[in-house]
Amino acid sequence: MPTQADADRGAVKFPGITVAQLTEGKKLYEDNCGSCHALINPKSESENEWTKMVPVMSQKVNNKAGTQVLDANEQDLILKYVLVMHDAK
């Protein structure tokens, strides 16, 4: 579960990010990304790879569902979550 320390660290890249936003990003990541494949450890991919991968995978989720499951805001929350967790110690 994301902590205030994660939000504080994340605020360097994403000013104003909150624990609630990170928690929502985590839930979206687990519920949507984990519905098709095993979850990828945020540390296992570079920031650049995550930035490329999240939009592509979000579109795949939407295509699979036949509707817009993930909107731009939800995609952004997933990306912020994985990038903040990527930088966790």
VENCOR-V590043 format. One record per residue. N is the residue number from 1. RES is the residue in one small letter. SS is DSSP state (@ for helix, = for strand, . for the rest). Layout:
n | res | ss
N | RES | SS
N | RES | SS
This chain:
n | res | ss
1 | m | .
2 | p | .
3 | t | .
4 | q | @
5 | a | @
6 | d | @
7 | a | @
8 | d | @
9 | r | @
10 | g | @
11 | a | .
12 | v | .
13 | k | .
14 | f | .
15 | p | .
16 | g | .
17 | i | .
18 | t | .
19 | v | @
20 | a | @
21 | q | @
22 | l | @
23 | t | @
24 | e | @
25 | g | @
26 | k | @
27 | k | @
28 | l | @
29 | y | @
30 | e | @
31 | d | @
32 | n | @
33 | c | @
34 | g | .
35 | s | .
36 | c | .
37 | h | .
38 | a | .
39 | l | .
40 | i | .
41 | n | .
42 | p | @
43 | k | @
44 | s | @
45 | e | .
46 | s | .
47 | e | @
48 | n | @
49 | e | @
50 | w | @
51 | t | @
52 | k | @
53 | m | @
54 | v | @
55 | p | @
56 | v | @
57 | m | @
58 | s | @
59 | q | @
60 | k | @
61 | v | @
62 | n | @
63 | n | @
64 | k | @
65 | a | @
66 | g | .
67 | t | .
68 | q | .
69 | v | .
70 | l | .
71 | d | .
72 | a | @
73 | n | @
74 | e | @
75 | q | @
76 | d | @
77 | l | @
78 | i | @
79 | l | @
80 | k | @
81 | y | @
82 | v | @
83 | l | @
84 | v | @
85 | m | @
86 | h | @
87 | d | .
88 | a | .
89 | k | .
